Each structure stands twice: as C-alpha cells, then as structure tokens.
Amino acid sequence: MRVKLAGELGIVWPENALVNIQYYERMAAENGRQKMKFRVDGIPLSLNSQYNIGTKYCKPGTPGAFKDGTGRWRVRSHRLKANAIDWRVVLAEAMGEDRFNWRPTGVSAAILLFESPDWLRLDRTVRDKDADNVVKPTFDAVQSATEVPDELHFEFHVYKVQSKRTRTTILLYDLGDIIHHYY
C-alpha cells in the first residue's frame, strides 16, 4: 500500500495524539495525579527477537524438562540479548530520578510514540514492521526501571511516525481508580 506523508517537518505528534495528551494532562491536573514524560534514542528489539533461546542441562523432575537425543535431561532457557538489556538500561537512565517517584495510585495510561525512518520504504509503501512487537518490550523496560507492574497500563495509545531519527517517546499518566467502562 502506498501512503502519503502528511504534516509539517519537525512536528512530531499527530493531531489525534495531541487530543489524547491534552485529555490526560487535564485529568492529571484536576485530580492531582502523577505524570511522567521521557524520550529514549532508538526503538527496542521486537518481542520476537529479543531473547536467546537455548537449552541447558538440568535434573530430572525440573518443570519443563525433557530428554534430548543422548538421553540427558534439558530445559529450555530464555535469556535477554545484550541489545535488549542495553536498551532497558538506557531507558532507565532516560527516566532519571523520576523512576523512583513513579508510584501510580491505581491504573495508568501510556502514550508511546515510535519515530523511525524504517516504517516506510523509499517508494512510500509500508514496511513489514509491527509496532505491537515493540510495545511489550517497552512496557517491560518501564516495569524493570520502576518496579511498577506493566499490567497497570489500563489504557495505552501507540503512534508510529516516519522520521529522520529513531527514538521512542513515552508519556505515563496516573489515572488512580478511574476506569471507563461501557456496557
């Protein structure tokens, strides 16, 4: 699919994202809730490629254990790649001292903006790169830095923006006990 590029050069946030940001800013101000904004250079590895998957020897009876071709007991191991660990460290540094103060009183909202020149090909067709595969690693990195469980992100909005630079902007808003529900 061929797409058209819209917006002025240097304007990062799409117009509908600004509406969401204004809404959450107002909610935080009216209810005295926390908010946090930070930016990280780069985009995390996708969920599919951030782990080294292998096997290691184990004792019989270990959960998930199986016998290999030689009759020895093994279990699958999933280890984060060095790039994924480095990105988590960079994200924690970008949060600074605020990461120790981020303690939402209930659920939270998150707005993620992924800027990259790789979302489109040169002929302006959409590249096979999913934003949803980098949302979970981003939330995992935030959880690792703040020790706040990522299941508290009750609302989140994700935006992909074609840009000359590659970076991730994250906005977090404490919603307290405010959850919108409809029947």
Steps between C-alpha positions, in 0.01 A plus 500: 500500500637838400445780754522878503712681754313772689599764750769761526864408536596510867144456630526163670165430658204410279196718562292221654788424739496860619132460588581199718794679662285803584234272649745315725679822598167649608405183691835502683475870588137484619553194717851576628645189335853423388625523143833426340650564157833380367668420172742223406720487193416193297220246500524174695555167332174337402344251736582221254871576487602618847563156654773242452317170518703193581513203727700417809555183697279440803390239750214259426173638638586863423185673365511498119784246487536259208750240384717593206625257234784380721269426794610798713243721671468857368275801549442793262654829604400848389763769556477861397748598231763758589331761276171458688675539836686808375173659384346441843797671663478797262126530572561495875764773459260709289241478779756634744403547863132514401496123468527468878207739547265333248250333729153514345214477749305269270495436128696709252488619142793496261561674170784361287646672196739297287695715254698322230606536139431126462120505509483568125706390201648749256200461270273596797352156546454365851784282626426174683583635846243472775476756778322250724816286513690787665222612738543206738883534520450872572255428781732228633786751510283754684399230748864402549599862567211594729401166653136590426320208329428561133148357529403831663517668156125482457491738204775549248533665163772419248609721212748428222653807339725506195803703605865559419599386849423186697370555850223412741299750701303372799237689698354343814195626688364382834124450466446388859181300521349652184406231253250573222269215426208463265230236476 
